[in-house]
Amino acid sequence: MASSSSSSSRARPLTRSLRCGVGALALLVAACSGQEIHTGLTEREANEIVAVLGTAGVTASKDAGEKETWSVSVPQGDFAKAVEVLRANGLPRENFESLGTVFKKEGFTSSPLSERARLIYGLSQELSRTISDIDGVVQARVHVTMPEPHPLSREAAPASASVFVKYRPGFDLRNQTGAIKSLVTNGVEGLTYDRVSVVMLPARPLPVPAEAGWSGIAGTVAAVLAGLAALIAAVVLARTLPGRLRKRRAAGTAVTPTHLG
């Protein structure tokens, strides 16, 4: 009876250890499960995001959604890192409107002031999209100003434009300032080269190198898995070993020969 009580008391800590190990394993599995980071993407946008995250060491997957849209998911443990990587790369890219979309027929007549505002907005959108396609550009904005001619003046007020470009670290685009100014100048009627101002700023770099960050995460996950496997194996062995020893002792006693006098 005492032996049974002792075995029971030894089993209780082992059971608690096993439960803790299983709980930790469940938390690890939850951390590795997928979490959507972006939805409503085109397939091209989803592919670009998956490729950039993969280069940064984050495993991402794309899934088809409704109305030919796609979503991208990453492990929950990598969600914060994935957000930072996409922010640094300007993804997903902004969808700019075209002049055709801006001047889409709406079934009623627009005023000259409205048409002028649409033209300025459409030009700004088109130029912003073109500059955004330059390698290394994270974000681009073009603001075009085309003052209305004064009724008492024969000369039209000169147009002007302001350009803001944020570029990825490692892509110093400041030597492209002249090309960008020429691009904007030729895209707006009546705009001269000297009336275009360009501001370029580098994007904030990632806090840690992508490879080092992923290696640390992978190493931690591997260590946790190895520790949990060793813990479970030790608990199972400790639970089953006493019973095996008792059976062996019982078997040894049963086969002991009886010496005759």
C-alpha positions as CSV (number, residue, x, y, z in Angstrom):
1,M,0.0,0.0,0.0
2,A,2.9,2.3,0.9
3,S,4.6,1.5,-2.4
4,S,1.4,2.4,-4.3
5,S,1.1,5.7,-2.5
6,S,4.8,6.5,-3.2
7,S,4.4,5.7,-6.9
8,S,1.3,7.9,-7.1
9,S,3.1,10.8,-5.4
10,R,6.0,10.5,-7.9
11,A,3.6,10.3,-10.9
12,R,1.9,13.6,-10.0
13,P,4.9,15.8,-10.8
14,L,5.6,13.9,-13.9
15,T,2.0,14.4,-15.0
16,R,2.3,18.1,-14.4
17,S,5.6,18.2,-16.4
18,L,3.9,16.4,-19.3
19,R,1.0,18.9,-19.2
20,C,3.4,21.8,-19.2
21,G,5.3,20.3,-22.2
22,V,2.1,19.7,-24.1
23,G,0.9,23.3,-23.4
24,A,4.2,24.8,-24.6
25,L,4.0,22.7,-27.7
26,A,0.5,24.0,-28.4
27,L,1.6,27.6,-28.0
28,L,4.5,26.9,-30.4
29,V,2.1,25.4,-33.0
30,A,-0.3,28.5,-32.5
31,A,2.7,30.8,-33.1
32,C,3.5,29.1,-36.3
33,S,0.0,29.1,-37.7
34,G,-0.9,31.5,-40.5
35,Q,-2.2,35.0,-40.0
36,E,-3.4,37.2,-42.9
37,I,-1.2,40.3,-43.4
38,H,-2.9,41.7,-46.5
39,T,-6.1,41.0,-48.4
40,G,-7.8,42.2,-51.6
41,L,-4.6,42.0,-53.6
42,T,-4.1,41.2,-57.3
43,E,-2.1,38.1,-58.0
44,R,0.8,40.2,-59.1
45,E,0.8,42.1,-55.8
46,A,0.6,38.9,-53.8
47,N,3.5,37.3,-55.7
48,E,5.6,40.4,-55.1
49,I,4.9,40.4,-51.4
50,V,5.6,36.7,-51.1
51,A,8.9,37.1,-52.9
52,V,10.0,40.1,-50.8
53,L,9.1,38.4,-47.6
54,G,10.9,35.2,-48.7
55,T,14.0,37.1,-49.4
56,A,13.8,38.6,-45.8
57,G,13.5,35.1,-44.4
58,V,9.7,35.1,-43.7
59,T,7.7,32.2,-45.0
60,A,4.6,33.6,-46.6
61,S,1.7,32.0,-48.6
62,K,-0.9,33.4,-50.9
63,D,-4.5,32.2,-51.1
64,A,-7.2,33.0,-53.6
65,G,-10.2,35.0,-52.4
66,E,-13.4,36.3,-53.8
67,K,-13.7,38.3,-57.1
68,E,-10.2,37.3,-58.3
69,T,-8.5,38.8,-55.3
70,W,-5.7,37.2,-53.3
71,S,-4.5,37.3,-49.6
72,V,-1.1,36.8,-48.1
73,S,-0.5,35.0,-44.8
74,V,2.5,34.7,-42.6
75,P,3.2,32.7,-39.3
76,Q,1.9,34.6,-36.3
77,G,5.4,34.7,-34.8
78,D,6.7,36.6,-37.9
79,F,3.8,39.0,-38.3
80,A,5.5,42.0,-36.8
81,K,8.7,41.4,-38.8
82,A,6.6,41.0,-42.0
83,V,4.9,44.3,-41.5
84,E,8.2,46.0,-41.0
85,V,9.7,44.4,-44.1
86,L,6.7,45.4,-46.3
87,R,6.8,49.0,-44.9
88,A,10.5,49.3,-45.7
89,N,9.8,48.1,-49.3
90,G,6.7,50.2,-49.8
91,L,4.4,47.2,-50.3
92,P,1.7,46.7,-51.3
93,R,2.2,49.5,-53.8
94,E,-0.3,52.3,-53.9
95,N,-2.9,52.1,-56.7
96,F,-2.8,55.3,-58.7
97,E,-5.6,56.5,-61.0
98,S,-5.2,57.1,-64.7
99,L,-6.5,60.0,-66.7
100,G,-9.0,57.7,-68.3
101,T,-10.4,56.8,-64.9
102,V,-10.4,60.4,-63.7
103,F,-12.3,61.6,-66.8
104,K,-14.7,58.6,-67.0
105,K,-18.1,59.7,-68.4
106,E,-20.6,60.1,-65.6
107,G,-23.7,61.1,-67.6
108,F,-23.7,64.8,-66.8
109,T,-21.8,67.9,-67.9
110,S,-18.9,69.1,-65.7
111,S,-18.0,72.7,-65.2
112,P,-14.7,74.0,-66.5
113,L,-13.4,74.4,-63.0
114,S,-14.2,70.7,-62.3
115,E,-12.5,69.6,-65.5
116,R,-9.4,71.6,-64.6
117,A,-9.3,70.0,-61.2
118,R,-9.6,66.6,-62.7
119,L,-6.8,67.3,-65.1
120,I,-4.4,68.4,-62.4
121,Y,-5.3,65.4,-60.2
122,G,-5.0,62.9,-63.1
123,L,-1.6,64.3,-64.1
124,S,-0.3,64.1,-60.5
125,Q,-1.5,60.5,-60.3
126,E,0.0,59.4,-63.6
127,L,3.4,61.0,-62.7
128,S,3.4,59.5,-59.2
129,R,2.8,56.1,-60.6
130,T,5.6,56.5,-63.2
131,I,8.2,57.6,-60.6
132,S,7.0,54.8,-58.3
133,D,8.1,52.2,-60.9
134,I,11.7,53.3,-60.7
135,D,13.9,50.7,-59.0
136,G,14.5,51.5,-55.3
137,V,11.5,53.9,-54.9
138,V,9.4,53.1,-51.9
139,Q,6.9,56.0,-52.2
140,A,6.4,58.9,-54.7
141,R,4.2,61.9,-54.7
142,V,3.8,64.6,-57.4
143,H,1.8,67.8,-56.7
144,V,1.1,69.8,-59.8
145,T,-0.1,73.4,-59.6
146,M,-1.6,75.1,-62.7
147,P,-3.0,78.5,-61.8
148,E,-5.9,79.8,-63.7
149,P,-5.1,82.7,-66.1
150,H,-5.9,86.1,-64.8
151,P,-8.8,87.7,-66.8
152,L,-6.9,91.0,-67.0
153,S,-3.5,89.5,-68.0
154,R,-2.5,88.2,-71.4
155,E,0.2,86.0,-69.9
156,A,-0.7,82.8,-68.2
157,A,0.6,82.1,-64.7
158,P,3.4,79.6,-64.8
159,A,2.8,76.0,-63.7
160,S,4.9,74.4,-61.0
161,A,5.3,70.9,-59.5
162,S,6.7,69.5,-56.3
163,V,8.0,65.9,-56.2
164,F,8.6,63.8,-53.1
165,V,10.5,60.5,-53.3
166,K,11.3,58.0,-50.5
167,Y,13.8,55.4,-51.6
168,R,15.1,52.2,-50.0
169,P,18.4,52.2,-48.2
170,G,21.1,51.1,-50.6
171,F,19.4,52.8,-53.6
172,D,20.8,56.4,-53.5
173,L,18.5,58.0,-56.1
174,R,19.8,61.5,-55.6
175,N,21.8,61.3,-58.8
176,Q,18.5,60.7,-60.6
177,T,17.1,64.1,-59.6
178,G,17.7,65.6,-63.0
179,A,16.0,62.8,-64.8
180,I,12.9,63.0,-62.5
181,K,12.7,66.7,-63.1
182,S,12.8,66.2,-66.9
183,L,10.2,63.5,-66.6
184,V,7.8,65.8,-64.8
185,T,8.6,68.8,-67.0
186,N,7.7,66.9,-70.1
187,G,4.5,65.5,-68.6
188,V,2.9,68.8,-67.8
189,E,2.1,71.4,-70.5
190,G,3.6,74.8,-69.9
191,L,5.9,73.5,-67.1
192,T,9.6,74.5,-67.2
193,Y,12.5,72.6,-65.7
194,D,13.3,75.3,-63.1
195,R,9.7,75.2,-61.8
196,V,10.1,71.6,-60.6
197,S,11.4,70.9,-57.1
198,V,12.4,67.4,-55.9
199,V,12.9,66.2,-52.4
200,M,14.4,62.8,-51.8
201,L,14.7,61.0,-48.5
202,P,15.9,57.5,-47.6
203,A,13.4,55.1,-45.9
204,R,14.0,54.0,-42.4
205,P,16.2,50.8,-42.5
206,L,15.1,47.5,-41.0
207,P,16.0,47.3,-37.3
208,V,17.9,44.0,-37.8
209,P,19.4,42.2,-40.8
210,A,16.8,39.9,-42.3
211,E,19.1,36.9,-42.4
212,A,20.3,37.3,-38.8
213,G,16.7,37.8,-37.6
214,W,15.4,34.7,-39.3
215,S,18.4,32.6,-38.2
216,G,17.7,33.6,-34.6
217,I,14.0,32.7,-34.9
218,A,14.8,29.4,-36.6
219,G,17.3,28.5,-33.9
220,T,14.9,29.3,-31.1
221,V,12.1,27.2,-32.7
222,A,14.5,24.3,-33.2
223,A,15.8,24.5,-29.6
224,V,12.3,24.6,-28.2
225,L,11.2,21.6,-30.3
226,A,14.3,19.7,-29.2
227,G,13.7,20.5,-25.6
228,L,10.0,19.5,-25.7
229,A,10.9,16.2,-27.4
230,A,13.5,15.4,-24.7
231,L,11.0,16.4,-22.0
232,I,8.2,14.2,-23.4
233,A,10.7,11.3,-23.8
234,A,11.9,11.6,-20.3
235,V,8.4,11.8,-18.8
236,V,7.3,8.7,-20.8
237,L,10.4,6.8,-19.7
238,A,9.9,7.8,-16.1
239,R,6.2,6.7,-16.2
240,T,6.9,3.3,-17.8
241,L,10.3,2.3,-16.3
242,P,9.1,1.4,-12.8
243,G,6.4,-1.0,-14.2
244,R,8.9,-2.7,-16.4
245,L,11.3,-3.2,-13.5
246,R,8.5,-4.7,-11.3
247,K,7.6,-7.1,-14.1
248,R,11.2,-8.2,-14.5
249,R,11.6,-8.8,-10.8
250,A,8.3,-10.7,-10.7
251,A,9.4,-12.8,-13.6
252,G,12.8,-13.5,-12.0
253,T,11.2,-14.7,-8.8
254,A,8.8,-17.0,-10.7
255,V,11.6,-18.8,-12.4
256,T,13.9,-19.2,-9.4
257,P,14.5,-23.1,-8.9
258,T,13.6,-24.8,-5.7
259,H,16.5,-26.8,-4.2
260,L,15.5,-30.2,-2.8
261,G,17.0,-31.3,0.6
